[in-house]
Amino acid sequence: MIHTTHSIRVRYGETDPMKYVYYGNYAEYLELGRVELFRSIGMSYNEIENQGIWLPVSEYKIKYLKPALYD
């Protein structure tokens, strides 16, 4: 299994009035992580797709351990 870490700063527009990240934005964060994972091993989506390989997401499962907040 490949592992990498990528930090994301919460933007104001991604939050609700209480400054908590709106739950619908977590899927975008996961996609950003997936893109960065490929970059960390020297590949890009374009390179993968040019090889005829498609990587559709068929399911997301998120366990919220603590809220993400806007600073």
C-alpha positions, 0 to 999 in steps of 0.5 A: 500500500502506498501512503502519503500526506498532504495538508489542505487549508480549509477555505472560508467558502467550504464552511457553514456559519459555525465555521465547520467544513460542510460535509459535502466538501470532504469528497473533494478533499479525498480527490485532492488526496488521490491526485497528490498520491499519484504525484508522489509516485511521479505519475499524473492522471493524464499519464494514467488515462493516456495508458487507457487506465480509468480509475472511477470512484465507486464508493466513499466511506468517511468516519468523522473523528473530529470536525475540520474547521476554518481558522 
